């Protein structure tokens, strides 16, 4: 049999090579399909499928750079490999090379469309991610609403950080366009205590809202920029008035909330109400000086005077008015101190009455009530030893028909206090040469009976009836114990009293 002649090689066709390479550029291995390279076609489809599975669903971060670079390299390799194989391999369909090249160019729409689709899906994923972030911030705000402000503050900070990031870093996003409305809700939620008229509780949240413009653009905030100011001024005024009328034991000495109002909002309508309110409160409180609790009223007036003096009125222009209010309080306190001491005396609190009346007489030497206050202090001191001495309030009366002579048989000066129908005191100087007695029996037999000594004496005239007399050392450092007792004086008698010091060595 004759030998079959060898098949002549296919002439090289650069246009065909380009067509195969361009067809492979679609990522579907179509160039391999036209030259019947089935294994290469399968590899191309598998790699493209894996890449698509990795890229979808679209993620806001997109495909990782390594995966994308690897796939691009693979596509370039299929282009080069396909072109080399197509250089001398006839096409199965279509047989005309120009038509295959046209088909390859048309098929480039596939990767281009895939890129457009993927970018759109990526944008949608990004928008959804930003919306989710916005929703999470909204949930933080709503959850924080039920918590105390200090506890919820970290949640508010987190939500505000999200709003600020969306507004500044993603301004054109759907989420960013919703930020102004969310900030309106943010302000409303934090300002809830003000709407509930819990003015003291509203101060810290409103102060916090005043810091928001430091983080969020004023164009985004709009009218919210000044939203807290009037509310904060009102809260400071209302809370400050509560502090003024019911001061806490540890109340601030810098003017408290009213001082803060006068400092932060000195020209506000609320600041203009401070001084008239302070003045009215002082006058209203002073009406209680004649009531059942003059001591408590006086203490409240002192606190009001301190508050008025502590308020920083310079910026608001009310310093002189506040100073006048403080001086008016001083007058009320003067009256209140006397009324307090009198009330303490009448209620039997003689130690307190003595302290209050001594304070009054020492501090107000020109007060019209000072003479009677001195006598009340005397009676109160005697009543600390003999309570019956304080049954009646002393009068300014003096003198009487009964003569009582007091003699001091003591080396130390003594003070004689007396009360009853008349009240007063006087001093007997010490006796030169006199000494203390070592026993009561010795004192009873010898005191005031030495005719050779010059005893200090004083004769007192009192009305008939019961008087209460106290003898005490003048020197506060003297350890001698005062004595007090009641004495009933009758007409037709002359009475004598002898003062001496009994020293006990057992005690």
ChimeraX attribute file (.defattr): number of C-alpha atoms within 10 A of each C-alpha:
attribute: neighborCount
match mode: 1-to-1
recipient: residues
	/A:1	3
	/A:2	4
	/A:3	5
	/A:4	6
	/A:5	6
	/A:6	6
	/A:7	6
	/A:8	6
	/A:9	8
	/A:10	10
	/A:11	10
	/A:12	14
	/A:13	14
	/A:14	15
	/A:15	16
	/A:16	27
	/A:17	26
	/A:18	23
	/A:19	28
	/A:20	35
	/A:21	30
	/A:22	28
	/A:23	30
	/A:24	29
	/A:25	27
	/A:26	22
	/A:27	26
	/A:28	23
	/A:29	28
	/A:30	24
	/A:31	34
	/A:32	27
	/A:33	20
	/A:34	22
	/A:35	19
	/A:36	17
	/A:37	16
	/A:38	13
	/A:39	11
	/A:40	17
	/A:41	22
	/A:42	15
	/A:43	14
	/A:44	20
	/A:45	16
	/A:46	14
	/A:47	16
	/A:48	19
	/A:49	14
	/A:50	11
	/A:51	16
	/A:52	14
	/A:53	10
	/A:54	14
	/A:55	17
	/A:56	13
	/A:57	13
	/A:58	20
	/A:59	17
	/A:60	17
	/A:61	10
	/A:62	18
	/A:63	18
	/A:64	10
	/A:65	8
	/A:66	9
	/A:67	12
	/A:68	15
	/A:69	12
	/A:70	11
	/A:71	16
	/A:72	14
	/A:73	11
	/A:74	17
	/A:75	22
	/A:76	15
	/A:77	15
	/A:78	26
	/A:79	26
	/A:80	19
	/A:81	18
	/A:82	28
	/A:83	25
	/A:84	18
	/A:85	19
	/A:86	27
	/A:87	20
	/A:88	17
	/A:89	20
	/A:90	21
	/A:91	20
	/A:92	11
	/A:93	13
	/A:94	13
	/A:95	12
	/A:96	12
	/A:97	20
	/A:98	13
	/A:99	14
	/A:100	23
	/A:101	22
	/A:102	13
	/A:103	17
	/A:104	22
	/A:105	15
	/A:106	13
	/A:107	19
	/A:108	16
	/A:109	12
	/A:110	14
	/A:111	14
	/A:112	12
	/A:113	11
	/A:114	12
	/A:115	12
	/A:116	12
	/A:117	13
	/A:118	19
	/A:119	16
	/A:120	13
	/A:121	18
	/A:122	21
	/A:123	18
	/A:124	15
	/A:125	18
	/A:126	18
	/A:127	18
	/A:128	16
	/A:129	15
	/A:130	20
	/A:131	18
	/A:132	13
	/A:133	17
	/A:134	22
	/A:135	16
	/A:136	14
	/A:137	23
	/A:138	21
	/A:139	14
	/A:140	19
	/A:141	25
	/A:142	16
	/A:143	13
	/A:144	19
	/A:145	18
	/A:146	10
	/A:147	11
	/A:148	11
	/A:149	19
	/A:150	10
	/A:151	10
	/A:152	17
	/A:153	17
	/A:154	13
	/A:155	20
	/A:156	23
	/A:157	16
	/A:158	15
	/A:159	24
	/A:160	22
	/A:161	15
	/A:162	19
	/A:163	25
	/A:164	21
	/A:165	15
	/A:166	23
	/A:167	21
	/A:168	14
	/A:169	10
	/A:170	15
	/A:171	14
	/A:172	11
	/A:173	17
	/A:174	15
	/A:175	22
	/A:176	24
	/A:177	15
	/A:178	15
	/A:179	21
	/A:180	17
	/A:181	12
	/A:182	21
	/A:183	21
	/A:184	15
	/A:185	15
	/A:186	22
	/A:187	18
	/A:188	15
	/A:189	17
	/A:190	23
	/A:191	24
	/A:192	16
	/A:193	19
	/A:194	21
	/A:195	12
	/A:196	10
	/A:197	12
	/A:198	14
	/A:199	22
	/A:200	19
	/A:201	18
	/A:202	24
	/A:203	22
	/A:204	16
	/A:205	22
	/A:206	24
	/A:207	14
	/A:208	16
	/A:209	21
	/A:210	17
	/A:211	12
	/A:212	19
	/A:213	16
	/A:214	10
	/A:215	13
	/A:216	19
	/A:217	14
	/A:218	13
	/A:219	11
	/A:220	19
	/A:221	18
	/A:222	13
	/A:223	10
	/A:224	19
	/A:225	19
	/A:226	13
	/A:227	18
	/A:228	22
	/A:229	18
	/A:230	15
	/A:231	19
	/A:232	27
	/A:233	26
	/A:234	21
	/A:235	26
	/A:236	27
	/A:237	25
	/A:238	19
	/A:239	20
	/A:240	23
	/A:241	19
	/A:242	16
	/A:243	19
	/A:244	24
	/A:245	15
	/A:246	11
	/A:247	16
	/A:248	10
	/A:249	6
	/A:250	6
	/A:251	14
	/A:252	14
	/A:253	13
	/A:254	15
	/A:255	22
	/A:256	19
	/A:257	24
	/A:258	30
	/A:259	25
	/A:260	19
	/A:261	26
	/A:262	27
	/A:263	17
	/A:264	16
	/A:265	20
	/A:266	21
	/A:267	14
	/A:268	16
	/A:269	12
	/A:270	20
	/A:271	24
	/A:272	16
	/A:273	11
	/A:274	24
	/A:275	20
	/A:276	13
	/A:277	14
	/A:278	21
	/A:279	21
	/A:280	13
	/A:281	16
	/A:282	25
	/A:283	16
	/A:284	10
	/A:285	17
	/A:286	22
	/A:287	12
	/A:288	16
	/A:289	22
	/A:290	14
	/A:291	12
	/A:292	11
	/A:293	15
	/A:294	25
	/A:295	23
	/A:296	14
	/A:297	23
	/A:298	25
	/A:299	15
	/A:300	20
	/A:301	25
	/A:302	19
	/A:303	19
	/A:304	23
	/A:305	25
	/A:306	16
	/A:307	24
	/A:308	29
	/A:309	20
	/A:310	19
	/A:311	25
	/A:312	21
	/A:313	24
	/A:314	12
	/A:315	13
	/A:316	18
	/A:317	14
	/A:318	18
	/A:319	18
	/A:320	11
	/A:321	15
	/A:322	24
	/A:323	17
	/A:324	15
	/A:325	22
	/A:326	23
	/A:327	15
	/A:328	16
	/A:329	23
	/A:330	15
	/A:331	11
	/A:332	21
	/A:333	25
	/A:334	15
	/A:335	19
	/A:336	26
	/A:337	23
	/A:338	28
	/A:339	23
	/A:340	27
	/A:341	28
	/A:342	25
	/A:343	20
	/A:344	22
	/A:345	26
	/A:346	16
	/A:347	12
	/A:348	17
	/A:349	18
	/A:350	25
	/A:351	15
	/A:352	17
	/A:353	26
	/A:354	26
	/A:355	14
	/A:356	23
	/A:357	28
	/A:358	19
	/A:359	15
	/A:360	25
	/A:361	20
	/A:362	12
	/A:363	12
	/A:364	15
	/A:365	11
	/A:366	10
	/A:367	14
	/A:368	9
	/A:369	15
	/A:370	19
	/A:371	14
	/A:372	20
	/A:373	26
	/A:374	22
	/A:375	23
	/A:376	29
	/A:377	28
	/A:378	25
	/A:379	34
	/A:380	33
	/A:381	24
	/A:382	28
	/A:383	26
	/A:384	17
	/A:385	15
	/A:386	18
	/A:387	16
	/A:388	16
	/A:389	26
	/A:390	25
	/A:391	15
	/A:392	14
	/A:393	18
	/A:394	23
	/A:395	16
	/A:396	14
	/A:397	11
	/A:398	13
	/A:399	13
	/A:400	13
	/A:401	16
	/A:402	20
	/A:403	20
	/A:404	16
	/A:405	15
	/A:406	20
	/A:407	21
	/A:408	27
	/A:409	33
	/A:410	27
	/A:411	17
	/A:412	20
	/A:413	18
	/A:414	22
	/A:415	19
	/A:416	21
	/A:417	21
	/A:418	27
	/A:419	28
	/A:420	25
	/A:421	21
	/A:422	20
	/A:423	26
	/A:424	20
	/A:425	16
	/A:426	11
	/A:427	18
	/A:428	22
	/A:429	18
	/A:430	17
	/A:431	18
	/A:432	14
	/A:433	11
	/A:434	20
	/A:435	17
	/A:436	16
	/A:437	19
	/A:438	13
	/A:439	13
	/A:440	13
	/A:441	10
	/A:442	11
	/A:443	19
	/A:444	13
	/A:445	9
	/A:446	11
	/A:447	22
	/A:448	21
	/A:449	13
	/A:450	11
	/A:451	7
	/A:452	6
	/A:453	13
	/A:454	15
	/A:455	23
	/A:456	17
	/A:457	16
	/A:458	16
	/A:459	14
	/A:460	19
	/A:461	14
	/A:462	22
	/A:463	18
	/A:464	17
	/A:465	13
	/A:466	16
	/A:467	19
	/A:468	24
	/A:469	24
	/A:470	22
	/A:471	21
	/A:472	20
	/A:473	21
	/A:474	17
	/A:475	12
	/A:476	8
	/A:477	7
	/A:478	10
	/A:479	8
	/A:480	14
	/A:481	10
	/A:482	16
	/A:483	14
	/A:484	20
	/A:485	16
	/A:486	17
	/A:487	12
	/A:488	9
	/A:489	19
	/A:490	14
	/A:491	11
	/A:492	10
	/A:493	11
	/A:494	12
	/A:495	14
	/A:496	13
	/A:497	15
	/A:498	17
	/A:499	21
	/A:500	22
	/A:501	24
	/A:502	17
	/A:503	14
	/A:504	11
	/A:505	7
	/A:506	4
	/A:507	4
